[in-house]
Amino acid sequence: VQLQASGGGSVQAGESLRLSCVASGIRGSIWIMGWYRQVPGHQREEVATITAGGSTRLRDSVKGRSTIRRPNGKNTLSLEMNNLRPEDTAVYYCKVAIKGWGQGEYWGQGTQVTVSS
């Protein structure tokens, strides 16, 4: 299983970014997909998740300005972030949890988001 994340970049506060993640090599069933972020010296934290049934959960600090989707309902994941703030600066990782064949959790390589004030 491989995950390829993209869409990060450097923006000004108040601007928007759309992160994308494509998973390949999955032979089991996707249970949940999500976005996480990490700042150097800090623990990785959950930003948003979406279940196979479409239920979403967003971190309080991004609620109202971020949307998580599975664009093709299968192996793709997106995170649209609006009104970005400097505190959103981090490396963003996508993760997939699989049931059945190849059961486990898999991480993408991360994409850098930098927000300047």
C-alpha positions as CSV (number, residue, x, y, z in Angstrom):
1,V,0.0,0.0,0.0
2,Q,1.3,3.4,-1.0
3,L,-0.1,6.8,-0.3
4,Q,0.9,9.9,-2.3
5,A,0.1,13.3,-0.8
6,S,0.3,16.5,-2.7
7,G,-1.0,20.1,-2.7
8,G,1.0,21.7,0.0
9,G,2.7,25.0,-0.4
10,S,3.4,28.4,1.0
11,V,0.5,30.9,1.3
12,Q,-0.5,34.0,3.1
13,A,-2.9,34.0,6.0
14,G,-6.4,33.9,4.8
15,E,-5.7,32.0,1.6
16,S,-6.7,28.5,0.8
17,L,-5.1,25.2,-0.1
18,R,-6.4,21.8,-1.2
19,L,-4.4,18.8,-0.2
20,S,-4.9,15.5,-2.1
21,C,-3.9,12.0,-1.4
22,V,-4.1,8.9,-3.6
23,A,-3.8,5.4,-2.2
24,S,-2.7,2.5,-4.3
25,G,-2.1,-1.2,-3.8
26,I,-5.1,-1.6,-1.5
27,R,-6.6,-5.1,-1.7
28,G,-8.7,-5.0,1.5
29,S,-11.4,-2.6,2.5
30,I,-10.8,1.0,3.5
31,W,-12.2,1.6,7.0
32,I,-11.1,5.2,7.5
33,M,-8.9,7.8,5.9
34,G,-7.6,10.9,7.5
35,W,-5.2,13.9,7.5
36,Y,-2.8,14.5,10.3
37,R,-0.2,17.2,10.8
38,Q,3.1,17.6,12.7
39,V,5.2,20.5,13.7
40,P,8.9,19.8,14.6
41,G,9.2,19.0,18.2
42,H,5.5,18.3,18.6
43,Q,3.4,15.1,18.4
44,R,1.5,14.4,15.2
45,E,-2.1,15.4,15.6
46,E,-5.3,14.5,13.9
47,V,-6.8,17.1,11.6
48,A,-9.7,15.4,9.9
49,T,-11.0,11.9,9.3
50,I,-13.6,10.3,7.1
51,T,-15.0,6.8,7.4
52,A,-16.0,4.4,4.7
53,G,-19.6,5.4,5.4
54,G,-18.8,9.1,4.9
55,S,-18.9,10.3,8.5
56,T,-16.4,13.0,9.1
57,R,-14.6,14.4,12.1
58,L,-12.6,17.6,12.2
59,R,-10.3,19.1,14.7
60,D,-12.0,22.0,16.5
61,S,-9.4,24.5,15.3
62,V,-10.2,23.8,11.6
63,K,-13.9,23.4,11.9
64,G,-15.9,25.8,9.7
65,R,-13.0,26.4,7.4
66,S,-11.9,22.9,6.3
67,T,-13.6,20.1,4.4
68,I,-12.5,16.5,4.1
69,R,-13.7,14.4,1.2
70,R,-13.1,11.2,-0.7
71,P,-13.6,12.6,-4.2
72,N,-14.0,9.3,-6.0
73,G,-15.4,7.4,-3.0
74,K,-12.6,4.9,-3.3
75,N,-8.9,5.5,-2.9
76,T,-8.6,9.3,-3.0
77,L,-8.7,11.8,-0.2
78,S,-8.8,15.5,-0.1
79,L,-8.6,18.3,2.5
80,E,-9.7,21.7,1.5
81,M,-8.6,24.4,3.9
82,N,-9.8,27.9,3.8
83,N,-8.9,31.0,5.7
84,L,-5.5,29.5,6.6
85,R,-3.7,30.7,9.7
86,P,0.0,30.7,10.6
87,E,-0.8,28.0,13.3
88,D,-1.8,25.7,10.4
89,T,1.8,25.5,9.4
90,A,2.9,21.9,9.5
91,V,3.7,18.8,7.5
92,Y,0.5,17.2,6.6
93,Y,0.2,13.4,6.3
94,C,-2.6,11.3,4.9
95,K,-3.3,7.9,6.5
96,V,-5.5,5.0,5.6
97,A,-6.7,2.2,7.8
98,I,-7.5,-1.0,6.1
99,K,-9.6,-4.1,7.1
100,G,-9.1,-7.5,5.6
101,W,-6.3,-8.2,3.2
102,G,-3.3,-6.1,4.2
103,Q,-5.0,-5.0,7.4
104,G,-3.3,-2.1,9.1
105,E,-2.6,1.6,9.0
106,Y,-0.5,3.2,6.2
107,W,0.9,6.7,6.0
108,G,1.8,8.9,3.1
109,Q,5.1,10.8,2.9
110,G,3.8,14.2,4.0
111,T,3.4,17.5,2.3
112,Q,4.5,20.9,3.8
113,V,2.0,23.7,4.4
114,T,3.5,27.0,5.3
115,V,1.2,30.0,6.2
116,S,2.7,33.4,6.6
117,S,1.1,36.2,8.5
